[in-house]
């Protein structure tokens, strides 16, 4: 009789490769994230360079004996999908790749047990029960990594502190205290070699607070800040997004915005997005109901950030990028046509009856969805409620009249005819009554830069989302384009783009660049040429297909 064998080392290496950072960084962040999931209020990290050891102790719930035994199974986890910010204890399991042995001690009630674990070969990782040595406190879990390399950065207290500050900044910044205590009622503290980590903010930076209220909530759904200074460190440039105190993404790519001045950064904490994390907890889902939640928050953050960049004068000029609304629409049609043949493209297309791409918002159909996800931006300077532009294809409402009903289109941005086509099937809904004055409160204590987002009641048209095309300058990169989330970034510094611009063939160049960027997502390397050929054939046919008439503005 045969048996299935698992190459444990190869499996752990694959887990390692699922993270973008260094292995040591991944181990630290995952161990701390799992400690936070266990309800820890104090996480202590102790380095021992002389003996090549790192010990991490928390005062969380701890584990029962059977839970500790199951914890040694590589794929075991007690968490349901959408819960917590740590992934199946993967930090300790990845620690096997760097350690001679891993000692785990836990105390919960009357249970006080410990194990020793190591990777003996590619296929074996034996563990055994050992007497507790007193690493854990009155309750909680302690993990000690006995490293194979005594020069590992995990034995450097400075490195450990820098990783904690970079990945768990909301738990250290006093500006987030009140907000994060909704999740961590007693707060969370960190110690490195017995020294409590204080908050050390960027010196000389100008901060603008951010507060988002989504749906019908009276309390903020997300809080944070934008900051700028003449010389912002590279690791603080761009917008970071966190959930439950753990930063998931940082930069400008995920947000689809490129400011004229890169010396701008920020951090926004969104607890709701913990339910939108992927299985590995290092990215967000972009499909289905949870994907709709992430995309709606992303859109709201885009509006707030873009507005503040405009206040600071760092928004790219109107002529910084070619106008490609019609080309973008044609590319969306191509994706719709190819999504059935290439299923991996469906993450960029959400189709319903008639081919209309929608976010599954409340007020339509029977599908259960999260709370209403559209909002408005209130500013003290204007003394009125300004609508952020809805996701592409969603029709913005008019301003509030004295009676609280929506007026005409005066004072609002007109819809783009290339974007706001009538949906197929004639399933447009009549506008719902607007909110009464009691429904919309002006936050006079928030400046324009705060981007305080208010509730909008009533049913709204579903928002379209799909592929976006943006331009960026990367002179030293030979790639024509790259795919980040649902945005294809075209390299306008590439010589081929400059040649296309001079010969007035930017449309074809953009289509080819998009096809090249999507090929690696859609097919295996051997099938990329066939995919590009088919993509360009559909793109060429899109130009001759009948176009839907633009929708008239409401009267």
C-alpha positions as CSV (number, residue, x, y, z in Angstrom):
1,X,0.0,0.0,0.0
2,X,1.3,3.4,-0.9
3,X,0.9,6.7,0.9
4,X,0.7,10.4,0.0
5,X,3.9,12.2,1.0
6,X,4.1,16.0,1.4
7,X,7.3,17.9,0.7
8,X,7.0,20.1,3.8
9,X,10.0,22.3,3.0
10,X,8.7,23.0,-0.5
11,X,5.3,23.8,0.9
12,X,6.7,26.2,3.5
13,X,8.8,27.8,0.8
14,X,5.7,28.3,-1.3
15,X,4.0,30.0,1.7
16,X,7.0,32.2,2.0
17,X,6.8,33.2,-1.6
18,X,3.2,34.3,-1.2
19,X,4.5,37.3,0.8
20,X,6.2,40.3,-0.8
21,X,8.5,41.1,2.1
22,X,11.6,39.4,3.6
23,X,11.0,36.1,5.3
24,X,12.1,37.5,8.7
25,X,9.7,40.4,8.3
26,X,6.8,38.0,7.4
27,X,7.6,35.8,10.5
28,X,7.5,38.8,12.8
29,X,4.3,40.3,11.4
30,X,2.4,37.0,11.3
31,X,3.4,36.1,14.9
32,X,2.3,39.5,16.1
33,X,-1.0,39.4,14.1
34,X,-1.9,36.0,15.6
35,X,-1.1,37.3,19.1
36,X,-3.5,40.2,18.4
37,X,-6.2,37.8,17.2
38,X,-5.8,36.0,20.5
39,X,-6.8,39.1,22.4
40,X,-3.3,40.1,23.6
41,X,-2.9,43.5,25.3
42,X,0.9,43.3,25.6
43,X,3.3,41.7,23.1
44,X,6.9,41.4,24.3
45,X,9.8,40.7,21.9
46,X,13.2,39.7,23.3
47,X,16.3,39.3,21.2
48,X,19.3,37.3,22.2
49,X,22.1,37.9,19.7
50,X,24.7,35.9,21.8
51,X,22.6,32.7,21.5
52,X,20.8,33.5,18.2
53,X,17.3,33.5,19.7
54,X,14.1,35.5,19.4
55,X,11.4,35.1,22.0
56,X,7.9,36.5,21.5
57,X,5.5,36.5,24.5
58,X,1.8,37.7,24.6
59,X,-0.9,37.8,27.2
60,X,-3.7,36.6,25.0
61,X,-6.1,33.7,25.5
62,X,-3.5,31.0,25.2
63,X,-4.3,27.4,24.0
64,X,-5.7,24.2,25.4
65,X,-3.5,21.1,25.1
66,X,-5.5,19.8,22.1
67,X,-5.2,23.2,20.3
68,X,-1.5,23.3,20.8
69,X,-1.2,19.8,19.3
70,X,-3.3,20.8,16.3
71,X,-1.2,23.9,15.9
72,X,1.6,21.8,14.6
73,X,-0.4,20.8,11.5
74,X,0.8,23.0,8.7
75,X,-2.7,23.8,7.3
76,X,-4.6,23.9,10.7
77,X,-6.4,27.0,11.8
78,X,-9.2,27.7,14.3
79,X,-10.3,30.9,12.5
80,X,-13.2,31.2,10.1
81,X,-12.7,32.9,6.7
82,X,-13.0,36.6,7.1
83,X,-11.9,36.6,10.8
84,X,-8.7,38.1,12.2
85,X,-5.6,39.4,10.6
86,X,-3.3,36.4,11.1
87,X,-3.1,33.4,8.8
88,X,-3.2,29.9,10.5
89,X,-0.2,30.5,12.7
90,X,1.9,30.7,9.5
91,X,4.6,32.9,11.2
92,X,5.8,30.1,13.4
93,X,5.6,27.6,10.7
94,X,7.7,29.7,8.4
95,X,10.1,30.1,11.3
96,X,11.0,26.4,10.8
97,X,12.8,27.5,7.7
98,X,15.2,29.7,9.7
99,X,15.4,27.8,13.0
100,X,17.1,24.8,14.5
101,X,14.1,24.4,16.7
102,X,10.9,26.3,17.7
103,X,9.7,26.1,21.3
104,X,6.1,27.0,22.1
105,X,4.7,27.4,25.6
106,X,1.1,28.3,26.4
107,X,-1.0,28.8,29.5
108,X,-4.7,28.9,29.6
109,X,-6.5,28.3,32.9
110,X,-5.2,25.2,34.5
111,X,-3.5,24.2,31.2
112,X,0.3,24.9,31.0
113,X,2.1,22.9,28.3
114,X,5.0,23.3,25.9
115,X,6.4,21.7,22.8
116,X,9.6,21.6,20.8
117,X,9.4,21.5,17.0
118,X,12.0,21.4,14.2
119,X,12.3,20.6,10.5
120,X,14.2,17.3,10.4
121,X,14.1,16.8,6.6
122,X,12.2,17.9,3.5
123,X,9.3,15.6,4.5
124,X,9.4,15.5,8.3
125,X,8.9,18.1,11.0
126,X,8.7,16.1,14.3
127,X,7.5,17.8,17.5
128,X,7.3,16.5,21.1
129,X,5.9,17.6,24.5
130,X,8.4,19.1,26.8
131,X,8.2,20.5,30.4
132,X,7.3,24.2,30.4
133,X,10.3,26.4,31.1
134,X,8.4,29.5,32.3
135,X,8.5,31.5,29.1
136,X,4.7,32.3,29.2
137,X,3.2,34.5,31.9
138,X,0.0,34.1,33.9
139,X,-1.8,33.5,30.6
140,X,-1.0,33.6,26.9
141,X,1.6,32.1,24.6
142,X,5.3,32.3,24.2
143,X,7.3,31.3,21.1
144,X,11.1,31.0,21.0
145,X,13.0,30.7,17.7
146,X,16.5,29.2,18.0
147,X,17.9,30.5,14.8
148,X,20.4,28.6,12.6
149,X,22.1,31.9,11.7
150,X,23.2,34.0,14.8
151,X,23.5,37.0,12.5
152,X,19.9,36.9,11.5
153,X,18.1,40.3,11.6
154,X,15.6,38.7,14.0
155,X,18.3,39.0,16.7
156,X,18.7,42.7,16.0
157,X,16.4,44.8,18.3
158,X,16.5,47.7,16.0
159,X,15.2,45.7,13.1
160,X,12.5,44.1,15.2
161,X,11.3,47.5,16.4
162,X,11.4,49.0,12.8
163,X,9.2,46.1,11.5
164,X,6.7,46.5,14.3
165,X,6.4,50.3,13.8
166,X,6.0,49.9,10.0
167,X,3.4,47.2,10.1
168,X,1.4,48.1,13.2
169,X,1.6,51.9,13.2
170,X,-2.1,52.4,14.1
171,X,-1.6,50.6,17.4
172,X,1.3,53.0,18.3
173,X,-0.2,56.3,17.0
174,X,-2.3,58.1,19.7
175,X,-4.5,59.5,16.9
176,X,-6.0,56.0,16.5
177,X,-6.4,55.2,20.2
178,X,-10.1,55.8,20.4
179,X,-10.9,54.1,17.1
180,X,-8.8,50.9,17.6
181,X,-10.2,50.4,21.1
182,X,-13.4,49.3,19.5
183,X,-11.5,46.1,18.6
184,X,-8.9,46.1,21.4
185,X,-10.8,47.4,24.4
186,X,-7.8,47.5,26.7
187,X,-5.4,48.8,24.1
188,X,-2.3,47.1,22.8
189,X,1.3,47.7,23.8
190,X,4.6,46.5,22.5
191,X,7.9,45.9,24.3
192,X,11.3,45.2,22.6
193,X,14.0,43.9,25.0
194,X,12.0,45.3,28.0
195,X,11.5,48.8,26.6
196,X,8.0,50.0,25.8
197,X,7.7,51.3,22.3
198,X,6.6,54.9,22.3
199,X,5.0,56.8,19.4
200,X,7.6,58.7,17.3
201,X,5.8,60.5,14.5
202,X,7.4,62.1,11.5
203,X,8.9,65.4,12.5
204,X,7.9,68.6,10.8
205,X,5.1,67.0,8.7
206,X,1.7,68.7,8.0
207,X,-1.2,66.4,8.8
208,X,-4.8,66.5,7.5
209,X,-7.2,64.2,9.4
210,X,-9.5,61.8,7.5
211,X,-12.8,60.4,8.8
212,X,-15.1,58.3,6.6
213,X,-18.7,57.5,7.5
214,X,-20.2,54.9,5.2
215,X,-23.8,54.0,4.8
216,X,-26.1,54.9,7.6
217,X,-23.6,54.8,10.3
218,X,-23.3,57.7,12.8
219,X,-19.8,56.7,13.9
220,X,-16.8,56.7,11.6
221,X,-16.2,53.6,9.5
222,X,-12.6,54.6,8.9
223,X,-10.2,57.2,10.3
224,X,-6.7,58.3,9.4
225,X,-4.6,61.1,8.1
226,X,-2.7,62.5,5.1
227,X,0.7,64.1,5.7
228,X,3.3,66.0,3.7
229,X,6.7,67.4,4.3
230,X,9.6,68.6,2.2
231,X,11.5,65.3,2.6
232,X,9.2,62.5,3.5
233,X,11.1,59.1,3.9
234,X,10.5,56.7,1.0
235,X,8.9,54.1,3.3
236,X,6.2,56.6,4.3
237,X,5.4,57.8,0.8
238,X,2.0,56.8,-0.5
239,X,-1.3,55.9,1.3
240,X,-1.2,52.9,3.7
241,X,-4.5,51.0,4.5
242,X,-4.8,49.0,7.6
243,X,-7.4,46.8,9.3
244,X,-7.5,45.9,13.0
245,X,-4.2,47.8,13.3
246,X,-2.2,45.8,10.7
247,X,-1.1,47.6,7.6
248,X,-2.0,45.6,4.5
249,X,-0.9,47.8,1.6
250,X,1.1,51.0,1.2
251,X,1.9,53.1,-1.8
252,X,0.0,54.8,-4.6
253,X,-0.5,51.8,-7.0
254,X,-3.3,50.2,-5.1
255,X,-5.2,53.4,-4.9
256,X,-4.8,54.3,-8.6
257,X,-3.6,57.8,-7.9
258,X,-0.2,59.4,-8.8
259,X,0.4,62.8,-7.2
260,X,2.6,65.4,-8.8
261,X,4.6,65.6,-5.6
262,X,5.7,62.3,-4.1
263,X,6.4,63.8,-0.7
264,X,2.9,62.9,0.5
265,X,1.8,59.9,2.6
266,X,-0.9,58.8,4.9
267,X,-2.6,56.0,6.8
268,X,-6.2,55.0,6.9
269,X,-7.6,52.3,9.3
270,X,-10.7,50.5,8.1
271,X,-11.9,47.7,10.4
272,X,-14.6,46.5,8.0
273,X,-12.0,45.4,5.6
274,X,-10.8,42.6,7.9
275,X,-13.7,40.6,6.4
276,X,-12.3,41.3,2.9
277,X,-8.8,39.9,3.4
278,X,-7.6,37.0,1.3
279,X,-6.8,33.7,2.9
280,X,-3.1,34.7,3.4
281,X,-4.3,38.0,5.1
282,X,-1.8,40.1,3.0
283,X,-4.2,41.4,0.3
284,X,-7.9,42.1,-0.3
285,X,-10.5,40.2,-2.2
286,X,-11.8,41.9,-5.3
287,X,-14.7,39.7,-6.3
288,X,-18.2,39.0,-4.9
289,X,-19.8,40.8,-2.1
290,X,-16.7,41.2,0.0
291,X,-14.8,42.5,-3.1
292,X,-17.6,45.0,-3.6
293,X,-17.0,46.3,0.0
294,X,-13.3,46.7,-0.6
295,X,-13.8,48.5,-4.0
296,X,-16.4,50.8,-2.4
297,X,-14.0,51.8,0.4
298,X,-11.2,52.2,-2.1
299,X,-13.4,54.5,-4.2
300,X,-14.3,56.6,-1.1
301,X,-10.6,56.9,-0.1
302,X,-9.7,57.9,-3.7
303,X,-12.2,60.8,-3.4
304,X,-10.9,62.0,-0.1
305,X,-7.2,61.7,-1.1
306,X,-7.8,63.3,-4.5
307,X,-9.6,66.2,-2.8
308,X,-6.8,66.8,-0.3
309,X,-4.1,66.5,-3.0
310,X,-6.0,69.3,-4.9
311,X,-6.0,71.4,-1.8
312,X,-2.3,70.9,-1.5
313,X,-1.7,71.5,-5.2
314,X,-0.2,68.1,-5.8
315,X,-2.8,66.7,-8.2
316,X,-1.5,65.9,-11.7
317,X,-2.6,68.5,-14.2
318,X,-5.5,67.9,-16.6
319,X,-3.2,67.4,-19.5
320,X,-0.8,65.0,-17.7
321,X,-2.5,62.0,-19.2
322,X,-4.1,61.3,-22.6
323,X,-7.8,61.3,-22.7
324,X,-8.7,57.6,-23.1
325,X,-12.3,57.3,-21.9
326,X,-13.5,55.8,-25.2
327,X,-10.5,53.4,-25.4
328,X,-11.1,52.3,-21.8
329,X,-14.7,51.6,-22.6
330,X,-13.7,49.5,-25.6
331,X,-11.3,47.6,-23.5
332,X,-14.0,46.8,-21.0
333,X,-16.1,45.3,-23.8
334,X,-13.2,43.2,-24.8
335,X,-12.8,41.9,-21.2
336,X,-16.5,41.1,-21.2
337,X,-16.2,39.0,-24.4
338,X,-13.1,37.2,-23.2
339,X,-14.1,36.5,-19.6
340,X,-15.8,33.2,-20.5
341,X,-12.9,32.0,-22.5
342,X,-10.3,33.1,-20.0
343,X,-11.9,32.7,-16.5
344,X,-9.1,34.4,-14.6
345,X,-10.1,37.7,-16.2
346,X,-13.4,37.5,-14.3
347,X,-11.8,39.2,-11.4
348,X,-11.7,42.4,-13.6
349,X,-15.4,42.0,-14.7
350,X,-18.5,41.6,-12.6
351,X,-21.3,40.9,-15.0
352,X,-25.1,40.7,-14.5
353,X,-28.0,40.4,-16.9
354,X,-27.5,42.5,-20.0
355,X,-23.7,42.7,-19.5
356,X,-23.9,45.7,-17.1
357,X,-21.0,45.6,-14.6
358,X,-22.2,46.3,-11.1
359,X,-21.2,46.5,-7.5
360,X,-23.9,44.6,-5.6
361,X,-25.3,47.5,-3.6
362,X,-28.4,47.6,-1.4
363,X,-31.8,48.4,-2.7
364,X,-31.8,46.0,-5.6
365,X,-32.5,42.3,-5.8
366,X,-32.5,39.7,-3.0
367,X,-28.7,39.2,-2.6
368,X,-27.6,40.0,0.9
369,X,-24.9,42.7,0.8
370,X,-23.0,44.8,3.4
371,X,-24.3,48.1,4.6
372,X,-24.9,50.9,2.1
373,X,-21.5,51.9,0.7
374,X,-22.1,55.3,-0.9
375,X,-21.4,58.5,1.0
376,X,-20.9,62.2,0.6
377,X,-18.1,64.5,1.6
378,X,-19.0,67.4,3.9
379,X,-16.8,70.4,4.1
380,X,-16.9,73.4,6.4
381,X,-15.4,75.8,3.8
382,X,-18.3,75.3,1.4
383,X,-21.0,74.9,4.0
384,X,-22.7,72.3,1.9
385,X,-22.5,68.6,1.1
386,X,-20.5,67.8,-2.0
387,X,-20.9,64.4,-3.7
388,X,-17.7,62.5,-4.4
389,X,-17.8,61.1,-7.9
390,X,-19.4,57.7,-7.8
391,X,-17.6,54.7,-9.2
392,X,-17.6,54.8,-13.0
393,X,-21.0,54.6,-14.4
394,X,-22.9,55.5,-11.3
395,X,-25.0,58.6,-11.7
396,X,-24.3,61.3,-9.1
397,X,-27.4,62.9,-7.4
398,X,-28.1,66.6,-7.6
399,X,-27.6,69.0,-4.6
400,X,-30.0,69.2,-1.8
401,X,-32.8,71.7,-2.1
402,X,-34.3,73.6,0.8
403,X,-36.9,70.8,1.2
404,X,-34.3,68.2,1.4
405,X,-35.2,66.8,-2.1
406,X,-32.6,66.5,-4.8
407,X,-32.5,69.4,-7.3
408,X,-31.3,69.4,-10.8
409,X,-27.7,69.2,-12.0
410,X,-26.6,72.6,-11.0
411,X,-23.5,72.6,-8.9
412,X,-22.5,69.1,-9.7
413,X,-20.1,67.4,-12.2
414,X,-21.9,66.4,-15.4
415,X,-21.7,62.7,-16.3
416,X,-19.2,61.6,-18.9
417,X,-21.1,60.3,-21.9
418,X,-18.4,57.7,-22.5
419,X,-18.9,56.4,-19.0
420,X,-22.6,56.9,-18.3
421,X,-24.2,54.8,-21.1
422,X,-27.7,53.4,-20.5
423,X,-27.5,49.9,-19.1
424,X,-28.6,47.1,-21.3
425,X,-32.0,45.7,-20.7
426,X,-33.6,49.0,-19.6
427,X,-33.2,48.1,-15.9
428,X,-32.7,51.7,-14.8
429,X,-34.5,52.5,-11.6
430,X,-36.4,55.7,-10.9
431,X,-34.6,58.0,-8.5
432,X,-35.5,57.6,-4.9
433,X,-36.4,60.6,-2.7
434,X,-33.3,62.3,-1.3
435,X,-32.5,62.6,2.4
436,X,-34.1,65.1,4.6
437,X,-32.0,67.8,6.3
438,X,-31.9,65.5,9.4
439,X,-30.3,62.8,7.3
440,X,-27.2,64.9,6.3
441,X,-25.2,66.7,8.9
442,X,-22.5,69.2,8.1
443,X,-19.4,68.6,10.2
444,X,-18.2,72.1,10.8
445,X,-15.4,70.8,12.9
446,X,-13.8,69.0,10.0
447,X,-11.8,71.1,7.5
448,X,-12.0,70.3,3.8
449,X,-8.9,68.2,4.1
450,X,-10.6,66.0,6.7
451,X,-12.8,64.5,4.1
452,X,-15.6,63.6,6.6
453,X,-18.0,61.4,4.8
454,X,-21.7,61.5,5.6
455,X,-24.6,59.1,5.0
456,X,-26.7,59.3,1.9
457,X,-30.1,57.6,2.2
458,X,-32.2,56.3,-0.6
459,X,-31.5,53.8,-3.4
460,X,-28.7,54.5,-5.8
461,X,-27.8,53.2,-9.2
462,X,-25.3,50.3,-9.0
463,X,-21.7,51.4,-9.6
464,X,-19.7,50.1,-12.5
465,X,-16.2,48.9,-11.9
466,X,-13.7,47.2,-14.1
467,X,-10.4,47.7,-15.8
468,X,-8.8,51.1,-15.4
469,X,-6.0,52.5,-17.5
470,X,-3.5,54.9,-16.0
471,X,-0.2,56.4,-17.1
472,X,3.1,56.6,-15.2
473,X,6.7,57.4,-16.1
474,X,9.3,54.7,-15.5
475,X,12.2,55.6,-17.7
476,X,14.4,52.6,-16.5
477,X,11.7,50.0,-17.0
478,X,11.5,48.1,-20.3
479,X,8.0,46.9,-19.6
480,X,5.3,48.6,-21.6
481,X,2.8,48.2,-18.8
482,X,2.1,46.5,-15.5
483,X,-1.1,45.3,-13.8
484,X,-1.8,46.5,-10.2
485,X,-5.1,45.4,-8.7
486,X,-7.6,46.4,-11.4
487,X,-5.5,49.1,-13.0
488,X,-3.1,48.8,-15.9
489,X,-0.3,51.3,-15.6
490,X,1.1,52.3,-19.0
491,X,4.8,53.4,-19.0
492,X,4.6,56.7,-20.9
493,X,8.4,57.1,-20.6
494,X,9.0,54.0,-22.8
495,X,10.5,54.8,-26.2
496,X,7.7,52.8,-27.9
497,X,5.1,55.0,-26.3
498,X,6.9,58.1,-27.3
499,X,7.0,56.8,-30.9
500,X,3.3,55.9,-30.8
501,X,2.6,59.4,-29.5
502,X,4.5,61.0,-32.3
503,X,2.7,58.9,-34.9
504,X,-0.7,59.3,-33.4
505,X,-1.1,55.6,-32.6
506,X,-1.5,55.8,-28.8
507,X,-4.7,53.8,-29.0
508,X,-3.1,50.7,-30.6
509,X,-0.1,51.0,-28.3
510,X,-2.3,51.2,-25.3
511,X,-4.4,48.2,-26.4
512,X,-1.2,46.2,-27.0
513,X,0.3,47.2,-23.6
514,X,-2.9,46.2,-21.8
515,X,-2.9,42.8,-23.6
516,X,0.7,42.2,-22.5
517,X,-0.1,43.2,-18.9
518,X,-3.2,40.9,-18.7
519,X,-1.6,38.0,-20.5
520,X,0.3,36.8,-17.4
521,X,-3.0,36.9,-15.4
522,X,-5.1,35.2,-18.0
523,X,-3.0,32.3,-19.3
524,X,0.1,30.3,-18.7
525,X,3.3,31.6,-20.5
526,X,2.9,29.2,-23.4
527,X,-0.5,30.6,-24.2
528,X,0.3,34.3,-24.0
529,X,0.8,34.8,-27.7
530,X,-2.6,33.3,-28.5
531,X,-4.2,35.4,-25.8
532,X,-2.7,38.7,-27.1
533,X,-3.7,37.8,-30.7
534,X,-7.3,37.1,-29.6
535,X,-7.4,40.3,-27.4
536,X,-6.3,42.5,-30.2
537,X,-8.8,40.9,-32.6
538,X,-11.7,41.6,-30.1
539,X,-10.4,45.1,-29.6
540,X,-10.4,45.8,-33.3
541,X,-13.9,44.6,-33.5
542,X,-15.1,46.8,-30.6
543,X,-14.5,49.9,-32.7
544,X,-17.2,48.8,-35.2
545,X,-19.7,47.6,-32.7
546,X,-22.8,49.8,-32.1
547,X,-22.4,52.3,-29.3
548,X,-25.1,53.0,-26.8
549,X,-26.4,56.5,-26.6
550,X,-25.3,58.6,-23.7
551,X,-27.8,59.1,-20.9
552,X,-29.3,62.5,-20.4
553,X,-29.0,64.2,-17.1
554,X,-32.0,64.2,-14.8
555,X,-34.2,67.2,-14.9
